[in-house]
Amino acid sequence: MIPDFQTIMHPFLDHIRDGKEYSLGELIDYLAGVFNLSKEERNQLLPSGTQLLFNNRVQWARLYLDKARLIETPMKATYKITPRGFKVLKENPKRIDRKYLMQFPEFEEFIKGTARGNNENQGESTSNKDHEDLRTPEETIEEAYKTIKLDLAQQILNNLNNAKPSFFEIVVIDLLLAMGYGGSKSDAAEIRGKSGDEGIDGVIKEDKLGLDAVYIQAKRWNDTIVGRPEIQKFVGALKGQRARKGIFITTSKFSKDAIEYAGRLDDSVVLIDGVRLAELMIEYGIGVSVSANYEIKRVDSDYFPELQK
């Protein structure tokens, strides 16, 4: 199990008690061994997919220890213990965490500064919620983003299920065009005009040159699970068109049987359920608009000459 960033602080500090300088990579490798992390755990990513989760937590542990002046950076990307850090280890605390570090004025000021930036109550130095204390600020942001995204996806599905069937088919074509299929809407896609026409709801060119066609079945169902018989009908419709590529899209879900059947087909048939459909619409900007943008920036150590010494 990957430890939270506060649990990492004590073994981090204890490992550098010899006074030597250690690189972040060396510390990450050592700490991964301390917590017996598997290869899969070490390769686990943050929800954003931008960083390794464990590495990110080690870096936040490093930041908190640095803000409490228990470690220092004598040269670029290397860390060593400070006299204050030695004193802390001599006291042999059971746990080094945010609450423990609040005894140091520099760390308390750092926390109060971030609290003011977040419009929190300045009279409270620590969070009253344990689960919030265990997450890094970056993880808190990403968790909030996931919650917002899940809510947005549900809103999209609700709107699709309340729209006319003809509109749903247009949404599907718009999405596939945004994903790079075909060219313009006028020459790349064909809406057949009525749902389920020979088991085919739409056709789109696979590329802008129209070298091949992809056939579409779009089912705007809410609670009905799409089973294997529906997929078999779609495959039969594809054979009737002498087609080898198809996409079956629904606002509902596919049964396990349907998924396994599609996976065994020689022909290329892709299944997209409601959750995946909403995710793709968000990713490609179909039916959504940007409400706000937030950037997380870090110091560019290459910009500051003194950090390169």
C-alpha positions as CSV (number, residue, x, y, z in Angstrom):
1,M,0.0,0.0,0.0
2,I,1.3,3.4,-0.9
3,P,1.8,5.5,2.2
4,D,0.4,9.0,2.6
5,F,3.0,11.8,2.4
6,Q,3.0,12.5,6.1
7,T,3.9,8.9,6.9
8,I,6.9,9.3,4.6
9,M,8.4,12.2,6.6
10,H,9.9,10.3,9.5
11,P,11.7,7.6,7.4
12,F,12.8,10.3,5.0
13,L,14.5,12.3,7.8
14,D,15.9,9.2,9.5
15,H,17.6,8.0,6.3
16,I,19.7,11.2,6.0
17,R,20.6,11.4,9.7
18,D,24.2,10.5,8.6
19,G,24.6,14.1,7.4
20,K,25.4,13.1,3.8
21,E,23.8,14.7,0.8
22,Y,21.2,12.6,-1.1
23,S,19.5,13.1,-4.4
24,L,15.7,12.9,-4.6
25,G,16.0,9.8,-6.8
26,E,18.1,8.0,-4.2
27,L,15.6,8.9,-1.5
28,I,12.6,7.8,-3.6
29,D,14.3,4.4,-4.2
30,Y,15.2,3.9,-0.6
31,L,11.7,4.9,0.7
32,A,10.1,2.6,-1.8
33,G,12.1,-0.2,-0.3
34,V,11.1,0.8,3.3
35,F,7.4,0.6,2.4
36,N,7.9,-2.6,0.3
37,L,6.2,-1.1,-2.7
38,S,5.5,-3.4,-5.6
39,K,6.4,-2.4,-9.2
40,E,2.7,-1.7,-9.9
41,E,2.5,0.6,-6.9
42,R,5.7,2.5,-7.9
43,N,4.2,2.9,-11.4
44,Q,0.8,4.1,-10.2
45,L,0.0,7.6,-11.5
46,L,-1.9,10.5,-10.1
47,P,-5.4,10.8,-11.6
48,S,-4.1,13.4,-14.0
49,G,-1.5,10.9,-15.3
50,T,1.2,13.6,-15.1
51,Q,3.3,12.1,-12.3
52,L,4.0,9.0,-10.3
53,L,1.9,9.0,-7.2
54,F,4.6,7.8,-4.8
55,N,7.2,10.1,-6.2
56,N,4.8,13.0,-5.8
57,R,4.2,12.2,-2.2
58,V,7.9,11.9,-1.4
59,Q,8.3,15.4,-2.9
60,W,5.6,16.8,-0.7
61,A,7.1,15.2,2.3
62,R,10.4,16.8,1.3
63,L,8.7,20.2,1.0
64,Y,7.2,20.0,4.4
65,L,10.4,19.0,6.0
66,D,12.2,21.8,4.2
67,K,9.6,24.4,5.3
68,A,10.1,23.2,9.0
69,R,13.9,23.6,8.4
70,L,14.6,20.0,9.3
71,I,16.4,19.5,5.9
72,E,18.3,21.9,3.6
73,T,19.4,21.9,0.0
74,P,23.1,22.5,-0.2
75,M,23.2,22.2,-4.0
76,K,20.7,21.6,-6.8
77,A,18.4,18.6,-6.2
78,T,20.3,17.3,-3.2
79,Y,19.2,17.2,0.4
80,K,20.8,16.9,3.9
81,I,19.7,17.0,7.5
82,T,20.0,20.3,9.5
83,P,20.9,20.7,13.2
84,R,17.2,21.1,13.9
85,G,16.5,17.8,12.1
86,F,19.1,16.1,14.3
87,K,17.4,17.5,17.4
88,V,14.0,16.1,16.2
89,L,15.4,12.6,15.7
90,K,17.1,12.8,19.1
91,E,13.6,13.5,20.6
92,N,12.5,10.3,18.8
93,P,8.9,11.3,18.1
94,K,6.5,8.4,17.2
95,R,5.4,10.3,14.1
96,I,6.5,13.4,12.1
97,D,3.5,15.0,10.5
98,R,1.9,18.3,9.9
99,K,0.6,18.6,13.4
100,Y,4.1,17.9,14.8
101,L,5.8,20.4,12.5
102,M,3.5,23.2,13.6
103,Q,5.8,23.7,16.6
104,F,8.3,25.4,14.3
105,P,7.6,29.1,13.5
106,E,8.7,28.9,9.9
107,F,6.4,25.9,9.1
108,E,3.5,27.6,11.0
109,E,3.9,30.7,8.9
110,F,4.0,28.6,5.7
111,I,0.8,26.9,6.6
112,K,-0.9,30.1,7.6
113,G,0.2,31.6,4.3
114,T,-1.4,28.8,2.3
115,A,-4.5,29.0,4.4
116,R,-4.9,32.7,3.7
117,G,-4.5,31.9,0.0
118,N,-7.3,29.4,0.2
119,N,-9.6,31.8,2.2
120,E,-9.6,29.5,5.1
121,N,-10.1,30.5,8.7
122,Q,-6.8,32.1,9.8
123,G,-7.5,31.1,13.4
124,E,-7.2,27.4,12.6
125,S,-3.7,26.2,11.9
126,T,-4.6,22.6,11.2
127,S,-7.4,20.8,9.4
128,N,-10.0,19.1,11.6
129,K,-10.4,16.4,9.0
130,D,-7.9,13.6,9.2
131,H,-8.5,12.4,5.6
132,E,-7.6,15.9,4.3
133,D,-4.4,16.0,6.3
134,L,-3.3,12.7,4.7
135,R,-3.5,14.1,1.1
136,T,-1.0,16.3,-0.5
137,P,-2.4,19.7,-1.7
138,E,-2.0,18.4,-5.3
139,E,-4.0,15.3,-4.5
140,T,-6.7,17.4,-2.9
141,I,-7.0,19.5,-6.1
142,E,-7.1,16.4,-8.3
143,E,-9.7,14.8,-6.1
144,A,-11.9,17.9,-6.4
145,Y,-11.3,17.9,-10.2
146,K,-12.4,14.2,-10.4
147,T,-15.6,15.0,-8.4
148,I,-16.4,17.9,-10.7
149,K,-15.7,15.8,-13.8
150,L,-18.0,13.0,-12.6
151,D,-20.8,15.4,-11.9
152,L,-20.3,17.0,-15.3
153,A,-20.4,13.5,-17.0
154,Q,-23.7,12.7,-15.2
155,Q,-25.2,16.0,-16.4
156,I,-24.2,15.3,-19.9
157,L,-25.8,11.8,-19.8
158,N,-29.0,13.3,-18.3
159,N,-29.2,15.9,-21.1
160,L,-28.6,13.2,-23.8
161,N,-31.3,11.0,-22.4
162,N,-33.8,13.9,-22.3
163,A,-32.9,15.0,-25.9
164,K,-34.6,13.8,-29.1
165,P,-33.2,10.6,-30.6
166,S,-32.2,12.5,-33.8
167,F,-30.2,14.9,-31.7
168,F,-28.3,12.1,-30.0
169,E,-27.2,10.7,-33.4
170,I,-25.9,14.2,-34.3
171,V,-24.0,14.3,-31.1
172,V,-22.3,11.0,-31.9
173,I,-21.3,12.3,-35.4
174,D,-20.0,15.5,-33.9
175,L,-17.9,13.6,-31.4
176,L,-16.4,11.3,-34.0
177,L,-15.6,14.2,-36.2
178,A,-13.8,15.9,-33.3
179,M,-11.8,12.7,-32.7
180,G,-10.4,13.0,-36.2
181,Y,-12.8,10.8,-38.3
182,G,-13.7,12.2,-41.7
183,G,-13.4,15.8,-42.8
184,S,-16.2,18.4,-42.5
185,K,-19.6,17.5,-41.2
186,S,-21.2,17.9,-44.7
187,D,-18.9,15.4,-46.5
188,A,-17.7,13.1,-43.8
189,A,-20.8,12.0,-42.0
190,E,-24.2,10.7,-43.0
191,I,-27.2,10.6,-40.7
192,R,-29.5,8.0,-42.1
193,G,-32.6,9.9,-41.0
194,K,-34.3,7.2,-38.8
195,S,-33.0,5.2,-35.9
196,G,-32.2,1.6,-36.6
197,D,-32.3,1.7,-40.4
198,E,-31.1,-1.9,-41.1
199,G,-29.4,-1.8,-37.8
200,I,-27.2,1.2,-38.8
201,D,-27.8,4.7,-37.5
202,G,-24.9,6.5,-39.2
203,V,-21.9,6.3,-41.4
204,I,-18.7,8.2,-41.1
205,K,-15.5,8.2,-43.2
206,E,-12.6,6.7,-41.3
207,D,-10.3,9.5,-42.6
208,K,-10.5,12.7,-44.6
209,L,-9.8,10.9,-47.9
210,G,-12.7,8.5,-47.3
211,L,-10.6,5.4,-47.8
212,D,-12.9,3.4,-45.5
213,A,-16.2,3.8,-43.7
214,V,-17.1,3.3,-40.1
215,Y,-20.7,2.3,-39.4
216,I,-22.5,3.5,-36.3
217,Q,-25.2,2.2,-34.0
218,A,-26.4,4.7,-31.4
219,K,-28.8,3.7,-28.7
220,R,-30.1,6.4,-26.4
221,W,-31.1,4.1,-23.5
222,N,-31.1,5.0,-19.9
223,D,-31.6,1.9,-17.7
224,T,-31.6,-0.8,-20.3
225,I,-28.5,-2.9,-20.4
226,V,-27.2,-3.6,-23.9
227,G,-26.8,-7.3,-24.2
228,R,-25.1,-9.7,-26.6
229,P,-28.2,-10.1,-28.9
230,E,-28.1,-6.3,-29.8
231,I,-24.4,-6.6,-30.6
232,Q,-25.1,-9.6,-32.8
233,K,-27.8,-7.7,-34.7
234,F,-25.3,-4.9,-35.3
235,V,-22.6,-7.3,-36.5
236,G,-25.2,-8.8,-38.9
237,A,-26.1,-5.3,-40.2
238,L,-22.4,-4.7,-40.8
239,K,-22.1,-7.9,-42.8
240,G,-25.1,-6.7,-44.9
241,Q,-23.2,-3.6,-45.8
242,R,-20.0,-5.6,-46.4
243,A,-18.4,-3.5,-43.6
244,R,-15.7,-4.6,-41.2
245,K,-15.7,-1.6,-38.8
246,G,-18.4,-0.4,-36.5
247,I,-19.0,1.6,-33.4
248,F,-21.8,0.8,-31.0
249,I,-22.6,3.7,-28.7
250,T,-25.1,3.9,-25.9
251,T,-26.0,6.1,-23.0
252,S,-26.5,2.9,-21.0
253,K,-24.1,0.0,-20.2
254,F,-23.1,-3.2,-21.9
255,S,-23.5,-6.6,-20.3
256,K,-20.4,-8.7,-19.6
257,D,-21.6,-11.1,-22.3
258,A,-21.8,-8.3,-24.9
259,I,-18.3,-7.1,-24.1
260,E,-16.8,-10.5,-24.3
261,Y,-18.5,-11.2,-27.6
262,A,-17.3,-8.0,-29.2
263,G,-13.8,-8.8,-28.0
264,R,-13.8,-12.1,-29.8
265,L,-14.9,-10.8,-33.2
266,D,-12.6,-10.8,-36.1
267,D,-14.2,-7.6,-37.3
268,S,-13.4,-4.3,-35.5
269,V,-16.4,-3.4,-33.4
270,V,-15.9,-0.8,-30.6
271,L,-18.3,-0.5,-27.7
272,I,-18.7,2.9,-26.0
273,D,-21.0,3.0,-23.0
274,G,-22.5,6.1,-21.3
275,V,-19.7,6.8,-19.0
276,R,-17.1,6.5,-21.7
277,L,-19.2,8.6,-24.1
278,A,-19.5,11.4,-21.5
279,E,-15.7,11.3,-20.9
280,L,-15.0,11.6,-24.6
281,M,-17.4,14.5,-24.9
282,I,-15.6,16.3,-22.1
283,E,-12.2,15.4,-23.6
284,Y,-13.0,16.7,-27.1
285,G,-15.2,19.6,-26.0
286,I,-18.5,18.4,-27.3
287,G,-21.5,20.0,-25.5
288,V,-19.2,21.5,-22.8
289,S,-17.5,24.9,-22.3
290,V,-14.5,25.9,-20.2
291,S,-15.6,27.4,-16.9
292,A,-12.1,28.1,-15.5
293,N,-8.5,27.2,-16.0
294,Y,-6.0,26.5,-13.2
295,E,-2.3,26.1,-13.6
296,I,0.1,24.5,-11.1
297,K,3.6,25.8,-11.6
298,R,6.9,24.9,-10.1
299,V,10.2,26.6,-9.9
300,D,12.4,26.2,-13.0
301,S,15.7,25.3,-11.5
302,D,17.5,25.8,-14.8
303,Y,16.5,29.5,-14.7
304,F,18.3,30.2,-11.4
305,P,22.1,29.9,-11.8
306,E,22.7,29.5,-8.1
307,L,20.7,26.3,-8.1
308,Q,23.0,24.8,-10.7
309,K,26.1,25.0,-8.5
